[in-house]
């Protein structure tokens, strides 16, 4: 059996409905297109640091935390 004869996607467990298979294919297609766009360089723009919500998440213990003490309010508004 050649690679062209084998199915691209094979359900090995369970009995999904046609709608579930369609949803899976839609997700895999979207991920593949996003990966291809990323490999091609996308639109060349970097996301804004102000729009990056990950900077709002505090780090784990022992990592850089948000500043505390006098002047902390000023430093809290600056990008991390």
C-alpha positions as CSV (number, residue, x, y, z in Angstrom):
1,X,0.0,0.0,0.0
2,X,1.5,3.3,-1.0
3,X,1.2,6.6,0.9
4,X,-1.5,7.7,-1.6
5,X,-3.6,4.7,-1.0
6,X,-3.7,5.1,2.8
7,X,-6.3,7.3,4.4
8,X,-5.1,10.7,5.6
9,X,-7.2,10.5,8.7
10,X,-8.2,7.3,10.5
11,X,-10.6,7.0,13.5
12,X,-9.1,4.3,15.7
13,X,-11.5,4.4,18.7
14,X,-15.1,5.3,19.2
15,X,-17.9,6.1,16.7
16,X,-17.9,9.8,15.9
17,X,-20.8,11.3,14.2
18,X,-20.3,12.9,10.7
19,X,-20.6,16.3,12.4
20,X,-17.8,15.5,14.9
21,X,-15.6,14.3,12.0
22,X,-16.4,17.5,10.1
23,X,-15.5,19.6,13.1
24,X,-12.2,17.8,13.6
25,X,-11.3,18.3,9.9
26,X,-12.2,22.0,10.2
27,X,-9.9,22.4,13.2
28,X,-7.0,20.5,11.6
29,X,-7.4,22.5,8.4
30,X,-7.4,25.8,10.3
31,X,-4.2,24.8,12.2
32,X,-2.5,23.7,9.1
33,X,-3.3,27.1,7.4
34,X,-2.1,29.0,10.4
35,X,1.2,27.1,10.5
36,X,1.7,27.7,6.8
37,X,1.1,31.4,7.2
38,X,3.6,31.5,10.2
39,X,6.2,29.7,8.1
40,X,5.7,32.1,5.2
41,X,6.3,35.0,7.6
42,X,2.7,36.1,8.2
43,X,2.1,39.8,7.6
44,X,5.5,40.8,9.0
45,X,4.1,42.7,12.0
46,X,4.7,41.9,15.6
47,X,1.8,42.1,18.0
48,X,1.7,45.2,20.2
49,X,3.1,44.7,23.7
50,X,0.2,46.7,25.1
51,X,-2.3,44.2,23.5
52,X,-0.4,41.2,24.7
53,X,-2.4,39.9,27.6
54,X,0.2,37.4,28.7
55,X,2.1,40.3,30.3
56,X,-0.8,40.6,32.9
57,X,-0.2,37.1,34.2
58,X,2.0,36.9,37.3
59,X,5.0,34.6,37.1
60,X,5.5,31.6,39.3
61,X,7.2,31.9,42.7
62,X,10.8,32.9,42.3
63,X,10.2,34.7,39.0
64,X,9.8,38.4,38.3
65,X,6.7,39.7,40.0
66,X,4.9,43.0,39.6
67,X,6.7,45.8,41.5
68,X,5.6,46.6,45.1
69,X,6.2,49.6,47.3
70,X,6.5,53.3,46.6
71,X,6.2,54.0,42.9
72,X,4.7,50.6,42.1
73,X,1.6,52.2,40.6
74,X,3.9,53.9,38.0
75,X,5.8,50.8,37.1
76,X,2.6,48.7,36.9
77,X,1.5,50.5,33.8
78,X,4.7,49.9,31.9
79,X,5.2,46.9,29.6
80,X,7.0,44.1,31.3
